[in-house]
Amino acid sequence: MRAKVSRVAMRVATYCGRHNSGGIEVKGSSSLLFYPRHVAAECLTLHRAFASAASVEAARKFAWAETDIAPPSPGRGIIGRSSNVDVTKSENPIQRWHWLWKMLGFLNEDDRLFRNSTAVFQSCMNYTARPEYYSELGISKSFRAQQALLMVHVWLVHRRLALEGEQGKVMQELLFDRLWEETVVRIRYLNISELSVNKYLAQVQQIGFNSCIAYDKGLKNGPNVLQTAVAQHLLDNETPEGLRIASIMAEYMKRELKNLEKVDAEYIMKGTIPWSSLPQTHVKNRPEDDDDVVLIGQRFGNWRSALDNRGKLYYWNLTTRYSVWSRPTGDMLHEGEEIK
């Protein structure tokens, strides 16, 4: 991108240089330029046009990696149903009453941070909600495995945010807030008694923190240490086959950290994270067939799965943002694709 902008600047400077005959002084980095007023105006227009084009191109750079936050579940009763709208057919109530929400104190800085941290977390969640990844790693789609793979990618983003000073620290804390909120509803999804939810949450948090510490030590102490950490905390498999897969996954994690360092923080902090594909491991022993298990955030055609605060599974359309309780099938899977 910098190279393209530099070429734009050179074209503008060349054009202006050919018309330099007195007028307006412009102080450059190494010389003082003197332009006629009409030429200076033309140069400014030209520069803005190229800059605008560069901005648009930058905005589209990772368009494919943008993360949409899941809408509410279909809800219950009149109020619940009123929030479930097809945004392609009727005006989004949030946008419609934007001025009112803002006047009442919503849509402020705290709200912006909440939305951004939710997008960051859901980027991790959606990326890891791919059945083929579990098959390639030789792990089941159990609660433990889903949480472990999700934690790996939350840890990767956490490490990236550590490079961004105070803003990064704030987003790190909010990212983990979103993680534990999601963990609570995932525990409820398992039909755990509400009285036991906090006990299970504390256990999951301790396991998650232990894995992050192990991955940190692995980065510091060498590939063998990281390999062992992955085998223990992600794969739960320290056999020779497990260690072989762990070695491949450890290399992926290190490579992904380097890739994320190259991405501007403005993208990361809005949940626009250009993840790389998980590597092929040529696993020998694939887990038993569990196609009936729905991963949270898994994509089905033009729909994704999600959980509401009660831990109830629902599906929402990526185009219309309409949500339903039943898993879409048949022609419904592609609903809204023609609008994109």
Phi and psi in degrees as GROMACS dihedral restraints (atoms count N, CA, C in turn):
[ dihedral_restraints ]
;  ai    aj    ak    al  type     phi  dphi    fc
    3     4     5     6     1   -61.1    20    10
    4     5     6     7     1   -37.9    20    10
    6     7     8     9     1   -63.5    20    10
    7     8     9    10     1   -40.8    20    10
    9    10    11    12     1   -65.5    20    10
   10    11    12    13     1   -43.3    20    10
   12    13    14    15     1   -63.2    20    10
   13    14    15    16     1   -39.4    20    10
   15    16    17    18     1   -62.3    20    10
   16    17    18    19     1   -40.6    20    10
   18    19    20    21     1   -64.4    20    10
   19    20    21    22     1   -36.6    20    10
   21    22    23    24     1   -62.3    20    10
   22    23    24    25     1   -45.8    20    10
   24    25    26    27     1   -61.3    20    10
   25    26    27    28     1   -39.5    20    10
   27    28    29    30     1   -64.7    20    10
   28    29    30    31     1   -39.1    20    10
   30    31    32    33     1   -66.4    20    10
   31    32    33    34     1   -40.4    20    10
   33    34    35    36     1   -65.5    20    10
   34    35    36    37     1   -44.9    20    10
   36    37    38    39     1   -63.3    20    10
   37    38    39    40     1   -39.7    20    10
   39    40    41    42     1   -62.9    20    10
   40    41    42    43     1   -44.4    20    10
   42    43    44    45     1   -62.2    20    10
   43    44    45    46     1   -47.3    20    10
   45    46    47    48     1   -66.5    20    10
   46    47    48    49     1   -36.3    20    10
   48    49    50    51     1   -62.3    20    10
   49    50    51    52     1   -33.9    20    10
   51    52    53    54     1   -71.6    20    10
   52    53    54    55     1   -16.4    20    10
   54    55    56    57     1  -114.8    20    10
   55    56    57    58     1    22.0    20    10
   57    58    59    60     1   -80.3    20    10
   58    59    60    61     1   105.1    20    10
   60    61    62    63     1  -143.8    20    10
   61    62    63    64     1    25.8    20    10
   63    64    65    66     1   103.7    20    10
   64    65    66    67     1   135.9    20    10
   66    67    68    69     1   160.1    20    10
   67    68    69    70     1   -93.1    20    10
   69    70    71    72     1  -111.0    20    10
   70    71    72    73     1   133.4    20    10
   72    73    74    75     1   -84.0    20    10
   73    74    75    76     1   133.8    20    10
   75    76    77    78     1  -127.8    20    10
   76    77    78    79     1   118.6    20    10
   78    79    80    81     1   -82.7    20    10
   79    80    81    82     1   115.7    20    10
   81    82    83    84     1   -95.2    20    10
   82    83    84    85     1  -172.6    20    10
   84    85    86    87     1   -74.7    20    10
   85    86    87    88     1   -28.5    20    10
   87    88    89    90     1  -132.8    20    10
   88    89    90    91     1    -2.1    20    10
   90    91    92    93     1  -155.9    20    10
   91    92    93    94     1   167.5    20    10
   93    94    95    96     1  -108.6    20    10
   94    95    96    97     1   116.2    20    10
   96    97    98    99     1   -96.7    20    10
   97    98    99   100     1   152.7    20    10
   99   100   101   102     1  -134.3    20    10
  100   101   102   103     1   108.8    20    10
  102   103   104   105     1  -115.6    20    10
  103   104   105   106     1   145.0    20    10
  105   106   107   108     1   -62.9    20    10
  106   107   108   109     1   154.0    20    10
  108   109   110   111     1   -62.6    20    10
  109   110   111   112     1   -42.6    20    10
  111   112   113   114     1   -68.9    20    10
  112   113   114   115     1   -33.0    20    10
  114   115   116   117     1   -72.2    20    10
  115   116   117   118     1   -39.3    20    10
  117   118   119   120     1   -60.7    20    10
  118   119   120   121     1   -39.9    20    10
  120   121   122   123     1   -64.5    20    10
  121   122   123   124     1   -42.8    20    10
  123   124   125   126     1   -64.2    20    10
  124   125   126   127     1   -39.9    20    10
  126   127   128   129     1   -63.1    20    10
  127   128   129   130     1   -42.3    20    10
  129   130   131   132     1   -64.3    20    10
  130   131   132   133     1   -42.5    20    10
  132   133   134   135     1   -62.1    20    10
  133   134   135   136     1   -43.4    20    10
  135   136   137   138     1   -62.9    20    10
  136   137   138   139     1   -44.2    20    10
  138   139   140   141     1   -63.0    20    10
  139   140   141   142     1   -43.6    20    10
  141   142   143   144     1   -64.6    20    10
  142   143   144   145     1   -37.0    20    10
  144   145   146   147     1   -63.4    20    10
  145   146   147   148     1   -45.8    20    10
  147   148   149   150     1   -68.1    20    10
  148   149   150   151     1   -39.2    20    10
  150   151   152   153     1   -64.1    20    10
  151   152   153   154     1   -40.2    20    10
  153   154   155   156     1   -63.0    20    10
  154   155   156   157     1   -43.3    20    10
  156   157   158   159     1   -62.3    20    10
  157   158   159   160     1   -39.6    20    10
  159   160   161   162     1   -65.4    20    10
  160   161   162   163     1   -38.0    20    10
  162   163   164   165     1   -65.7    20    10
  163   164   165   166     1   -42.7    20    10
  165   166   167   168     1   -62.1    20    10
  166   167   168   169     1   -43.3    20    10
  168   169   170   171     1   -63.5    20    10
  169   170   171   172     1   -39.0    20    10
  171   172   173   174     1   -65.3    20    10
  172   173   174   175     1   -39.8    20    10
  174   175   176   177     1   -64.5    20    10
  175   176   177   178     1   -31.9    20    10
  177   178   179   180     1   -88.2    20    10
  178   179   180   181     1    -5.3    20    10
  180   181   182   183     1   -53.8    20    10
  181   182   183   184     1   -46.9    20    10
  183   184   185   186     1  -118.0    20    10
  184   185   186   187     1    34.1    20    10
  186   187   188   189     1   -56.2    20    10
  187   188   189   190     1   -35.5    20    10
  189   190   191   192     1   -67.5    20    10
  190   191   192   193     1   -18.7    20    10
  192   193   194   195     1  -100.3    20    10
  193   194   195   196     1     1.1    20    10
  195   196   197   198     1   -63.6    20    10
  196   197   198   199     1   146.7    20    10
  198   199   200   201     1  -114.7    20    10
  199   200   201   202     1   124.3    20    10
  201   202   203   204     1   -91.7    20    10
  202   203   204   205     1   133.5    20    10
  204   205   206   207     1   -76.8    20    10
  205   206   207   208     1   135.8    20    10
  207   208   209   210     1   -61.7    20    10
  208   209   210   211     1   136.4    20    10
  210   211   212   213     1   -75.4    20    10
  211   212   213   214     1   172.8    20    10
  213   214   215   216     1   -63.3    20    10
  214   215   216   217     1   162.0    20    10
  216   217   218   219     1   -68.9    20    10
  217   218   219   220     1   169.0    20    10
  219   220   221   222     1   -54.1    20    10
  220   221   222   223     1   -26.1    20    10
  222   223   224   225     1    82.0    20    10
  223   224   225   226     1   177.0    20    10
  225   226   227   228     1  -131.1    20    10
  226   227   228   229     1   136.6    20    10
  228   229   230   231     1    81.2    20    10
  229   230   231   232     1  -177.8    20    10
  231   232   233   234     1   -64.8    20    10
  232   233   234   235     1   -45.5    20    10
  234   235   236   237     1   -65.1    20    10
  235   236   237   238     1   -43.0    20    10
  237   238   239   240     1   -61.1    20    10
  238   239   240   241     1   -43.1    20    10
  240   241   242   243     1   -69.9    20    10
  241   242   243   244     1   -30.9    20    10
  243   244   245   246     1   -66.4    20    10
  244   245   246   247     1   -22.4    20    10
  246   247   248   249     1   -86.1    20    10
  247   248   249   250     1    -7.9    20    10
  249   250   251   252     1  -100.0    20    10
  250   251   252   253     1    96.7    20    10
  252   253   254   255     1  -127.4    20    10
  253   254   255   256     1   152.6    20    10
  255   256   257   258     1   -86.1    20    10
  256   257   258   259     1   108.4    20    10
  258   259   260   261     1   -69.2    20    10
  259   260   261   262     1   -12.7    20    10
  261   262   263   264     1   -86.1    20    10
  262   263   264   265     1   -12.8    20    10
  264   265   266   267     1  -114.5    20    10
  265   266   267   268     1   -24.2    20    10
  267   268   269   270     1  -141.3    20    10
  268   269   270   271     1   158.2    20    10
  270   271   272   273     1   -69.4    20    10
  271   272   273   274     1   135.2    20    10
  273   274   275   276     1   -62.0    20    10
  274   275   276   277     1   123.5    20    10
  276   277   278   279     1   -59.5    20    10
  277   278   279   280     1   -30.2    20    10
  279   280   281   282     1   -65.8    20    10
  280   281   282   283     1   -44.7    20    10
  282   283   284   285     1   -70.1    20    10
  283   284   285   286     1   -37.7    20    10
  285   286   287   288     1   -61.8    20    10
  286   287   288   289     1   -42.5    20    10
  288   289   290   291     1  -104.7    20    10
  289   290   291   292     1    30.0    20    10
  291   292   293   294     1   -55.0    20    10
  292   293   294   295     1   -43.9    20    10
  294   295   296   297     1   -62.8    20    10
  295   296   297   298     1   -36.5    20    10
  297   298   299   300     1   -71.9    20    10
  298   299   300   301     1   -44.7    20    10
  300   301   302   303     1   -58.3    20    10
  301   302   303   304     1   -41.7    20    10
  303   304   305   306     1   -65.9    20    10
  304   305   306   307     1   -40.4    20    10
  306   307   308   309     1   -66.3    20    10
  307   308   309   310     1   -33.2    20    10
  309   310   311   312     1   -82.0    20    10
  310   311   312   313     1    -0.3    20    10
  312   313   314   315     1   101.1    20    10
  313   314   315   316     1    -1.3    20    10
  315   316   317   318     1   -82.3    20    10
  316   317   318   319     1   175.3    20    10
  318   319   320   321     1    58.2    20    10
  319   320   321   322     1    30.2    20    10
  321   322   323   324     1   -94.1    20    10
  322   323   324   325     1  -164.1    20    10
  324   325   326   327     1   -63.0    20    10
  325   326   327   328     1   -41.1    20    10
  327   328   329   330     1   -62.0    20    10
  328   329   330   331     1   -40.3    20    10
  330   331   332   333     1   -65.9    20    10
  331   332   333   334     1   -39.5    20    10
  333   334   335   336     1   -62.3    20    10
  334   335   336   337     1   -44.6    20    10
  336   337   338   339     1   -64.4    20    10
  337   338   339   340     1   -36.7    20    10
  339   340   341   342     1   -64.5    20    10
  340   341   342   343     1   -46.0    20    10
  342   343   344   345     1   -63.4    20    10
  343   344   345   346     1   -43.8    20    10
  345   346   347   348     1   -65.4    20    10
  346   347   348   349     1   -43.4    20    10
  348   349   350   351     1   -66.9    20    10
  349   350   351   352     1   -33.4    20    10
  351   352   353   354     1   -64.9    20    10
  352   353   354   355     1   -41.3    20    10
  354   355   356   357     1   -65.4    20    10
  355   356   357   358     1   -40.1    20    10
  357   358   359   360     1   -61.5    20    10
  358   359   360   361     1   -47.5    20    10
  360   361   362   363     1   -64.8    20    10
  361   362   363   364     1   -44.1    20    10
  363   364   365   366     1   -67.9    20    10
  364   365   366   367     1   -24.3    20    10
  366   367   368   369     1   -63.1    20    10
  367   368   369   370     1   -44.7    20    10
  369   370   371   372     1   -63.2    20    10
  370   371   372   373     1   -43.8    20    10
  372   373   374   375     1   -65.9    20    10
  373   374   375   376     1   -47.6    20    10
  375   376   377   378     1   -64.1    20    10
  376   377   378   379     1   -39.2    20    10
  378   379   380   381     1   -64.7    20    10
  379   380   381   382     1   -38.0    20    10
  381   382   383   384     1   -84.9    20    10
  382   383   384   385     1    -6.0    20    10
  384   385   386   387     1   -87.8    20    10
  385   386   387   388     1    53.9    20    10
  387   388   389   390     1  -124.1    20    10
  388   389   390   391     1   116.1    20    10
  390   391   392   393     1   -54.6    20    10
  391   392   393   394     1   -35.6    20    10
  393   394   395   396     1   -64.4    20    10
  394   395   396   397     1   -26.6    20    10
  396   397   398   399     1   -67.9    20    10
  397   398   399   400     1   -40.8    20    10
  399   400   401   402     1   -65.9    20    10
  400   401   402   403     1   -39.9    20    10
  402   403   404   405     1   -64.0    20    10
  403   404   405   406     1   -42.5    20    10
  405   406   407   408     1   -69.1    20    10
  406   407   408   409     1   -29.3    20    10
  408   409   410   411     1   -88.9    20    10
  409   410   411   412     1    -7.8    20    10
  411   412   413   414     1    72.6    20    10
  412   413   414   415     1    30.2    20    10
  414   415   416   417     1  -120.4    20    10
  415   416   417   418     1   154.6    20    10
  417   418   419   420     1   -78.6    20    10
  418   419   420   421     1   176.2    20    10
  420   421   422   423     1   -96.9    20    10
  421   422   423   424     1    33.9    20    10
  423   424   425   426     1   -69.2    20    10
  424   425   426   427     1   167.2    20    10
  426   427   428   429     1   -56.9    20    10
  427   428   429   430     1   -44.7    20    10
  429   430   431   432     1   -60.7    20    10
  430   431   432   433     1   -45.6    20    10
  432   433   434   435     1   -68.1    20    10
  433   434   435   436     1   -41.4    20    10
  435   436   437   438     1   -61.5    20    10
  436   437   438   439     1   -44.2    20    10
  438   439   440   441     1   -66.2    20    10
  439   440   441   442     1   -37.6    20    10
  441   442   443   444     1   -68.2    20    10
  442   443   444   445     1   -44.3    20    10
  444   445   446   447     1   -68.5    20    10
  445   446   447   448     1   -37.5    20    10
  447   448   449   450     1   -62.9    20    10
  448   449   450   451     1   -42.3    20    10
  450   451   452   453     1   -63.1    20    10
  451   452   453   454     1   -36.3    20    10
  453   454   455   456     1   -56.6    20    10
  454   455   456   457     1   -44.8    20    10
  456   457   458   459     1   -79.8    20    10
  457   458   459   460     1   -30.0    20    10
  459   460   461   462     1   -64.2    20    10
  460   461   462   463     1   -40.4    20    10
  462   463   464   465     1   -62.8    20    10
  463   464   465   466     1   -41.4    20    10
  465   466   467   468     1   -59.7    20    10
  466   467   468   469     1   -45.2    20    10
  468   469   470   471     1   -68.5    20    10
  469   470   471   472     1   -39.3    20    10
  471   472   473   474     1   -56.5    20    10
  472   473   474   475     1   -43.9    20    10
  474   475   476   477     1   -64.2    20    10
  475   476   477   478     1   -39.5    20    10
  477   478   479   480     1   -66.4    20    10
  478   479   480   481     1   -41.5    20    10
  480   481   482   483     1   -66.6    20    10
  481   482   483   484     1   -25.0    20    10
  483   484   485   486     1   -63.0    20    10
  484   485   486   487     1   -16.8    20    10
  486   487   488   489     1   -85.5    20    10
  487   488   489   490     1    -3.1    20    10
  489   490   491   492     1  -107.9    20    10
  490   491   492   493     1    24.7    20    10
  492   493   494   495     1    62.6    20    10
  493   494   495   496     1  -142.4    20    10
  495   496   497   498     1   -64.1    20    10
  496   497   498   499     1   -41.4    20    10
  498   499   500   501     1   -61.3    20    10
  499   500   501   502     1   -38.9    20    10
  501   502   503   504     1   -64.2    20    10
  502   503   504   505     1   -39.8    20    10
  504   505   506   507     1   -63.1    20    10
  505   506   507   508     1   -42.4    20    10
  507   508   509   510     1   -60.6    20    10
  508   509   510   511     1   -46.6    20    10
  510   511   512   513     1   -67.9    20    10
  511   512   513   514     1   -33.0    20    10
  513   514   515   516     1   -59.1    20    10
  514   515   516   517     1   -47.7    20    10
  516   517   518   519     1   -63.4    20    10
  517   518   519   520     1   -43.5    20    10
  519   520   521   522     1   -67.2    20    10
  520   521   522   523     1   -35.4    20    10
  522   523   524   525     1   -60.8    20    10
  523   524   525   526     1   -44.3    20    10
  525   526   527   528     1   -70.9    20    10
  526   527   528   529     1   -31.4    20    10
  528   529   530   531     1   -58.7    20    10
  529   530   531   532     1   -46.5    20    10
  531   532   533   534     1   -64.8    20    10
  532   533   534   535     1   -37.5    20    10
  534   535   536   537     1   -61.3    20    10
  535   536   537   538     1   -46.4    20    10
  537   538   539   540     1   -73.0    20    10
  538   539   540   541     1   -32.0    20    10
  540   541   542   543     1   -62.0    20    10
  541   542   543   544     1   -44.0    20    10
  543   544   545   546     1   -66.7    20    10
  544   545   546   547     1   -36.3    20    10
  546   547   548   549     1   -62.6    20    10
  547   548   549   550     1   -38.6    20    10
  549   550   551   552     1   -59.1    20    10
  550   551   552   553     1   -47.7    20    10
  552   553   554   555     1   -71.5    20    10
  553   554   555   556     1   -27.5    20    10
  555   556   557   558     1   -69.1    20    10
  556   557   558   559     1   -35.6    20    10
  558   559   560   561     1   -66.1    20    10
  559   560   561   562     1   -41.9    20    10
  561   562   563   564     1   -62.8    20    10
  562   563   564   565     1   -34.5    20    10
  564   565   566   567     1   -60.7    20    10
  565   566   567   568     1   -25.8    20    10
  567   568   569   570     1   -82.5    20    10
  568   569   570   571     1     4.7    20    10
  570   571   572   573     1    63.6    20    10
  571   572   573   574     1    33.6    20    10
  573   574   575   576     1   -74.8    20    10
  574   575   576   577     1   140.6    20    10
  576   577   578   579     1   -56.5    20    10
  577   578   579   580     1   138.0    20    10
  579   580   581   582     1   -58.6    20    10
  580   581   582   583     1   -30.9    20    10
  582   583   584   585     1   -67.9    20    10
  583   584   585   586     1   -20.7    20    10
  585   586   587   588     1  -102.6    20    10
  586   587   588   589     1    -3.3    20    10
  588   589   590   591     1   -58.8    20    10
  589   590   591   592     1   -47.7    20    10
  591   592   593   594     1   -65.0    20    10
  592   593   594   595     1   -34.2    20    10
  594   595   596   597     1   -64.9    20    10
  595   596   597   598     1   -44.9    20    10
  597   598   599   600     1   -67.0    20    10
  598   599   600   601     1   -37.4    20    10
  600   601   602   603     1   -60.4    20    10
  601   602   603   604     1   -44.8    20    10
  603   604   605   606     1   -60.2    20    10
  604   605   606   607     1   -38.9    20    10
  606   607   608   609     1   -66.5    20    10
  607   608   609   610     1   -43.5    20    10
  609   610   611   612     1   -65.2    20    10
  610   611   612   613     1   -39.9    20    10
  612   613   614   615     1   -61.7    20    10
  613   614   615   616     1   -43.5    20    10
  615   616   617   618     1   -63.6    20    10
  616   617   618   619     1   -42.1    20    10
  618   619   620   621     1   -62.9    20    10
  619   620   621   622     1   -41.8    20    10
  621   622   623   624     1   -64.2    20    10
  622   623   624   625     1   -45.2    20    10
  624   625   626   627     1   -64.4    20    10
  625   626   627   628     1   -39.6    20    10
  627   628   629   630     1   -61.4    20    10
  628   629   630   631     1   -40.0    20    10
  630   631   632   633     1   -67.0    20    10
  631   632   633   634     1   -40.3    20    10
  633   634   635   636     1   -62.7    20    10
  634   635   636   637     1   -43.2    20    10
  636   637   638   639     1   -62.1    20    10
  637   638   639   640     1   -40.6    20    10
  639   640   641   642     1   -65.7    20    10
  640   641   642   643     1   -39.8    20    10
  642   643   644   645     1   -68.0    20    10
  643   644   645   646     1   -37.7    20    10
  645   646   647   648     1   -61.5    20    10
  646   647   648   649     1   -45.0    20    10
  648   649   650   651     1   -64.7    20    10
  649   650   651   652     1   -35.7    20    10
  651   652   653   654     1   -63.3    20    10
  652   653   654   655     1   -40.4    20    10
  654   655   656   657     1   -64.8    20    10
  655   656   657   658     1   -35.7    20    10
  657   658   659   660     1   -80.4    20    10
  658   659   660   661     1   -36.5    20    10
  660   661   662   663     1  -103.6    20    10
  661   662   663   664     1     1.3    20    10
  663   664   665   666     1   118.5    20    10
  664   665   666   667     1   164.2    20    10
  666   667   668   669     1   -61.2    20    10
  667   668   669   670     1   -35.5    20    10
  669   670   671   672     1   -65.4    20    10
  670   671   672   673     1   -36.4    20    10
  672   673   674   675     1   -69.7    20    10
  673   674   675   676     1   -42.0    20    10
  675   676   677   678     1   -66.8    20    10
  676   677   678   679     1   -39.3    20    10
  678   679   680   681     1   -58.7    20    10
  679   680   681   682     1   -45.8    20    10
  681   682   683   684     1   -64.3    20    10
  682   683   684   685     1   -39.8    20    10
  684   685   686   687     1   -61.9    20    10
  685   686   687   688     1   -42.8    20    10
  687   688   689   690     1   -65.8    20    10
  688   689   690   691     1   -42.6    20    10
  690   691   692   693     1   -61.6    20    10
  691   692   693   694     1   -38.6    20    10
  693   694   695   696     1   -78.2    20    10
  694   695   696   697     1   -50.2    20    10
  696   697   698   699     1   -91.4    20    10
  697   698   699   700     1   -28.5    20    10
  699   700   701   702     1   -98.0    20    10
  700   701   702   703     1   -54.7    20    10
  702   703   704   705     1   -85.1    20    10
  703   704   705   706     1   -25.0    20    10
  705   706   707   708     1    53.7    20    10
  706   707   708   709     1    43.8    20    10
  708   709   710   711     1  -153.1    20    10
  709   710   711   712     1   106.1    20    10
  711   712   713   714     1  -108.2    20    10
  712   713   714   715     1    21.9    20    10
  714   715   716   717     1   -73.0    20    10
  715   716   717   718     1   167.5    20    10
  717   718   719   720     1   -53.3    20    10
  718   719   720   721     1   -40.4    20    10
  720   721   722   723     1   -66.2    20    10
  721   722   723   724     1   -41.0    20    10
  723   724   725   726     1   -63.6    20    10
  724   725   726   727     1   -41.1    20    10
  726   727   728   729     1   -67.4    20    10
  727   728   729   730     1   -33.7    20    10
  729   730   731   732     1   -64.8    20    10
  730   731   732   733     1   -45.9    20    10
  732   733   734   735     1   -66.1    20    10
  733   734   735   736     1   -38.6    20    10
  735   736   737   738     1   -61.8    20    10
  736   737   738   739     1   -36.9    20    10
  738   739   740   741     1   -63.4    20    10
  739   740   741   742     1   -41.7    20    10
  741   742   743   744     1   -65.9    20    10
  742   743   744   745     1   -42.3    20    10
  744   745   746   747     1   -67.7    20    10
  745   746   747   748     1   -36.9    20    10
  747   748   749   750     1   -63.3    20    10
  748   749   750   751     1   -40.4    20    10
  750   751   752   753     1   -64.7    20    10
  751   752   753   754     1   -38.4    20    10
  753   754   755   756     1   -61.2    20    10
  754   755   756   757     1   -44.3    20    10
  756   757   758   759     1   -62.5    20    10
  757   758   759   760     1   -43.3    20    10
  759   760   761   762     1   -66.8    20    10
  760   761   762   763     1   -39.7    20    10
  762   763   764   765     1   -67.0    20    10
  763   764   765   766     1   -38.4    20    10
  765   766   767   768     1   -68.2    20    10
  766   767   768   769     1   -35.5    20    10
  768   769   770   771     1   -60.5    20    10
  769   770   771   772     1   -43.3    20    10
  771   772   773   774     1   -65.6    20    10
  772   773   774   775     1   -39.4    20    10
  774   775   776   777     1   -64.7    20    10
  775   776   777   778     1   -42.0    20    10
  777   778   779   780     1   -67.4    20    10
  778   779   780   781     1   -31.3    20    10
  780   781   782   783     1   -63.7    20    10
  781   782   783   784     1   -25.8    20    10
  783   784   785   786     1   -82.7    20    10
  784   785   786   787     1   -11.5    20    10
  786   787   788   789     1   -90.3    20    10
  787   788   789   790     1   131.1    20    10
  789   790   791   792     1   -57.9    20    10
  790   791   792   793     1   143.9    20    10
  792   793   794   795     1   -60.2    20    10
  793   794   795   796     1   -31.3    20    10
  795   796   797   798     1   -59.5    20    10
  796   797   798   799     1   -32.3    20    10
  798   799   800   801     1   -75.5    20    10
  799   800   801   802     1   -47.9    20    10
  801   802   803   804     1   -57.7    20    10
  802   803   804   805     1   -45.3    20    10
  804   805   806   807     1   -75.4    20    10
  805   806   807   808     1    -4.0    20    10
  807   808   809   810     1  -111.3    20    10
  808   809   810   811     1     6.9    20    10
  810   811   812   813     1    83.4    20    10
  811   812   813   814     1    11.8    20    10
  813   814   815   816     1   -93.9    20    10
  814   815   816   817     1    88.2    20    10
  816   817   818   819     1  -116.6    20    10
  817   818   819   820     1   111.8    20    10
  819   820   821   822     1   -80.4    20    10
  820   821   822   823     1    78.8    20    10
  822   823   824   825     1   -64.9    20    10
  823   824   825   826     1   148.2    20    10
  825   826   827   828     1   -89.6    20    10
  826   827   828   829     1   163.6    20    10
  828   829   830   831     1   -73.1    20    10
  829   830   831   832     1   144.9    20    10
  831   832   833   834     1   -66.3    20    10
  832   833   834   835     1   139.5    20    10
  834   835   836   837     1   -70.4    20    10
  835   836   837   838     1   155.8    20    10
  837   838   839   840     1   -77.3    20    10
  838   839   840   841     1   135.8    20    10
  840   841   842   843     1  -110.6    20    10
  841   842   843   844     1   -13.0    20    10
  843   844   845   846     1    52.8    20    10
  844   845   846   847     1    48.6    20    10
  846   847   848   849     1   -59.6    20    10
  847   848   849   850     1   141.3    20    10
  849   850   851   852     1   -85.6    20    10
  850   851   852   853     1   -39.6    20    10
  852   853   854   855     1  -115.7    20    10
  853   854   855   856     1   100.5    20    10
  855   856   857   858     1   -82.7    20    10
  856   857   858   859     1   150.2    20    10
  858   859   860   861     1   -65.5    20    10
  859   860   861   862     1   162.3    20    10
  861   862   863   864     1   -61.0    20    10
  862   863   864   865     1   153.6    20    10
  864   865   866   867     1   -60.0    20    10
  865   866   867   868     1   117.8    20    10
  867   868   869   870     1  -133.4    20    10
  868   869   870   871     1    47.5    20    10
  870   871   872   873     1   -63.2    20    10
  871   872   873   874     1   -20.7    20    10
  873   874   875   876     1   -76.8    20    10
  874   875   876   877     1   -11.9    20    10
  876   877   878   879     1   -80.7    20    10
  877   878   879   880     1   125.4    20    10
  879   880   881   882     1   -97.0    20    10
  880   881   882   883     1   121.0    20    10
  882   883   884   885     1   -76.6    20    10
  883   884   885   886     1   143.0    20    10
  885   886   887   888     1   -75.1    20    10
  886   887   888   889     1   118.7    20    10
  888   889   890   891     1    98.4    20    10
  889   890   891   892     1    -0.4    20    10
  891   892   893   894     1   -67.3    20    10
  892   893   894   895     1   144.1    20    10
  894   895   896   897     1   -95.8    20    10
  895   896   897   898     1   135.9    20    10
  897   898   899   900     1  -127.8    20    10
  898   899   900   901     1    98.2    20    10
  900   901   902   903     1    63.4    20    10
  901   902   903   904     1  -119.8    20    10
  903   904   905   906     1  -101.8    20    10
  904   905   906   907     1    26.0    20    10
  906   907   908   909     1  -127.7    20    10
  907   908   909   910     1   157.8    20    10
  909   910   911   912     1  -129.4    20    10
  910   911   912   913     1   154.5    20    10
  912   913   914   915     1   -89.6    20    10
  913   914   915   916     1   156.1    20    10
  915   916   917   918     1  -158.9    20    10
  916   917   918   919     1   167.5    20    10
  918   919   920   921     1  -118.9    20    10
  919   920   921   922     1   140.3    20    10
  921   922   923   924     1   -88.5    20    10
  922   923   924   925     1  -178.1    20    10
  924   925   926   927     1   -64.1    20    10
  925   926   927   928     1   -20.5    20    10
  927   928   929   930     1   -85.4    20    10
  928   929   930   931     1    -5.1    20    10
  930   931   932   933     1    83.7    20    10
  931   932   933   934     1    23.6    20    10
  933   934   935   936     1   -98.1    20    10
  934   935   936   937     1   132.5    20    10
  936   937   938   939     1   -78.1    20    10
  937   938   939   940     1   135.1    20    10
  939   940   941   942     1  -144.1    20    10
  940   941   942   943     1   176.5    20    10
  942   943   944   945     1  -131.9    20    10
  943   944   945   946     1   143.1    20    10
  945   946   947   948     1  -132.2    20    10
  946   947   948   949     1   147.7    20    10
  948   949   950   951     1   -85.7    20    10
  949   950   951   952     1   133.0    20    10
  951   952   953   954     1   -70.2    20    10
  952   953   954   955     1   -20.6    20    10
  954   955   956   957     1   -99.5    20    10
  955   956   957   958     1   -53.5    20    10
  957   958   959   960     1   -84.2    20    10
  958   959   960   961     1   -19.9    20    10
  960   961   962   963     1    63.5    20    10
  961   962   963   964     1    20.2    20    10
  963   964   965   966     1   -81.8    20    10
  964   965   966   967     1   140.5    20    10
  966   967   968   969     1  -115.7    20    10
  967   968   969   970     1   147.7    20    10
  969   970   971   972     1  -139.1    20    10
  970   971   972   973     1   158.3    20    10
  972   973   974   975     1   -82.3    20    10
  973   974   975   976     1   -39.3    20    10
  975   976   977   978     1   -85.4    20    10
  976   977   978   979     1   143.8    20    10
  978   979   980   981     1   -65.5    20    10
  979   980   981   982     1   124.9    20    10
  981   982   983   984     1   -62.7    20    10
  982   983   984   985     1   143.3    20    10
  984   985   986   987     1  -140.1    20    10
  985   986   987   988     1   168.8    20    10
  987   988   989   990     1    58.8    20    10
  988   989   990   991     1  -137.6    20    10
  990   991   992   993     1   -64.3    20    10
  991   992   993   994     1   -25.8    20    10
  993   994   995   996     1   -63.1    20    10
  994   995   996   997     1   -26.3    20    10
  996   997   998   999     1   -58.3    20    10
  997   998   999  1000     1   -31.4    20    10
  999  1000  1001  1002     1  -104.1    20    10
 1000  1001  1002  1003     1    13.5    20    10
 1002  1003  1004  1005     1   -60.4    20    10
 1003  1004  1005  1006     1   129.3    20    10
 1005  1006  1007  1008     1    92.3    20    10
 1006  1007  1008  1009     1   -13.7    20    10
 1008  1009  1010  1011     1   -64.8    20    10
 1009  1010  1011  1012     1   -30.6    20    10
 1011  1012  1013  1014     1   -72.1    20    10
 1012  1013  1014  1015     1   -15.2    20    10
 1014  1015  1016  1017     1   -85.0    20    10
 1015  1016  1017  1018     1   -23.7    20    10
